[in-house]
Amino acid sequence: MGNKIPRPPEMPPEAPQPAKKKTGLYIGIVLIGIIVIGAIAVIASNPSFVPRTKITQIQIKVEYSGEWQGAYGDQTGISSWSGQGPKTITLNRPSQAEAIWIISANAQKMDGSGNTLRLMITKTDGTILKEGSTNAAYGVAQIAYTIQD
């Protein structure tokens, strides 16, 4: 008899698979990169990780067009000062101020004008650490700054 059982159709041969990517390796590299970038950002944003140079000198400045007088000092003592017009003095860090250096200054106008007297403690590069001013008649400007390094 000629009854033949039909055969199921043949499956086409499996297509060749592309080589598997090493995704685990790529993910690992990306994660390491993110961690390194994060660590750099933390270090750069935290000043305690950045080495600082010790401040060994500061300047105290008075800006005023008229006559003035006052005092300045640190752990070693106080000195009086006076002037007509602007004046700048430089203080050297004393050995007693190894870890903490406290500087204070004041200046009083010697006239009744409304002009502004400005008093500043600055680094020697001109960076202002602290400032104060007065425009009162016979007014006093007083400032203090602590350096810890």
C-alpha positions in Angstrom: 0.0 0.0 0.0 1.2 3.2 -0.7 0.3 5.0 2.5 3.3 6.8 3.7 3.4 8.6 7.0 4.2 12.2 6.4 7.4 13.3 7.9 7.5 16.5 9.8 9.2 19.3 7.9 12.8 19.5 8.5 14.0 22.4 10.7 16.4 24.7 9.0 19.9 24.5 10.3 20.4 26.9 13.2 21.8 30.2 12.2 25.4 30.8 13.4 25.3 32.8 16.7 27.5 35.9 16.9 30.3 35.6 19.5 29.0 36.5 22.9 30.2 39.9 24.2 32.0 39.9 27.4 29.4 42.0 29.1 30.6 41.2 32.6 34.0 42.6 31.8 32.6 45.8 30.3 30.3 46.3 33.4 33.3 45.8 35.7 35.4 48.4 33.8 32.5 50.9 33.9 32.0 50.3 37.6 35.7 50.8 38.3 35.7 54.0 36.3 32.7 55.3 38.2 34.4 54.5 41.5 37.6 56.2 40.5 35.8 59.4 39.3 33.8 59.4 42.6 36.9 59.1 44.7 38.6 62.0 42.8 35.5 64.1 43.3 35.4 63.4 47.1 39.1 64.2 47.5 38.9 67.4 45.4 35.9 68.7 47.3 37.2 68.0 50.8 39.8 70.6 51.8 41.2 68.4 54.5 42.6 66.0 51.8 44.3 68.9 50.0 47.7 69.7 51.5 47.9 73.3 52.6 50.9 75.5 53.2 51.1 77.2 56.6 50.4 80.9 56.6 53.6 82.5 57.9 52.8 86.2 57.2 49.7 88.3 57.1 49.0 92.0 56.5 46.8 94.4 58.4 45.6 97.3 56.2 43.8 100.5 56.9 42.2 102.4 54.1 41.2 105.9 55.1 41.9 109.3 53.6 42.0 111.1 57.0 43.7 110.7 60.3 43.2 107.6 62.4 44.8 105.6 65.3 44.4 102.2 66.8 46.1 99.0 67.8 46.9 95.5 66.4 48.3 92.3 67.9 48.5 88.6 68.3 49.7 86.1 71.0 52.9 88.0 71.4 51.4 91.3 72.4 49.7 94.5 71.2 51.2 97.5 69.4 49.6 100.9 68.7 49.6 102.4 65.3 48.4 105.6 63.7 48.4 107.3 60.4 47.1 109.8 57.9 45.8 108.0 54.8 46.2 104.3 54.0 48.7 102.1 55.8 49.8 98.4 55.6 51.8 96.5 58.1 53.1 92.9 57.8 53.1 90.5 60.8 55.3 87.3 60.9 53.8 84.3 62.6 55.4 83.9 66.0 56.7 80.6 67.3 54.0 80.7 70.0 51.4 80.4 67.3 52.5 77.1 65.9 49.0 75.6 65.6 46.7 78.6 66.1 47.4 82.2 65.3 45.0 84.8 66.5 45.3 88.3 65.0 43.2 91.4 66.1 43.2 95.0 65.0 41.2 98.2 65.4 41.4 101.7 64.0 39.5 104.8 65.0 38.7 107.8 62.8 40.1 111.0 64.4 37.5 113.3 62.7 33.8 113.8 62.6 33.3 113.0 58.8 31.0 110.4 57.3 33.9 109.0 55.2 34.5 105.2 55.4 37.5 103.8 57.3 38.1 100.2 56.2 40.3 97.7 58.2 41.4 94.4 56.7 43.5 91.3 57.7 44.8 89.8 54.4 47.2 87.2 53.2 50.3 88.6 51.6 48.8 87.9 48.2 46.0 90.3 48.9 43.3 87.7 49.8 41.0 89.2 52.4 40.6 87.0 55.5 38.6 89.5 57.5 37.4 93.1 57.1 35.4 95.7 59.0 34.6 99.3 58.4 33.0 102.4 59.9 31.6 105.6 58.5 30.5 107.0 61.9 32.0 110.3 63.2 35.0 109.2 65.3 34.0 105.6 64.5 35.9 102.5 65.3 36.4 99.4 63.1 37.5 96.3 65.0 38.3 92.8 63.6 39.9 89.5 64.7 40.8 86.4 62.8 42.0 83.0 63.8 44.3 81.0 61.6 44.4 77.2 62.3 46.9 75.3 60.1 
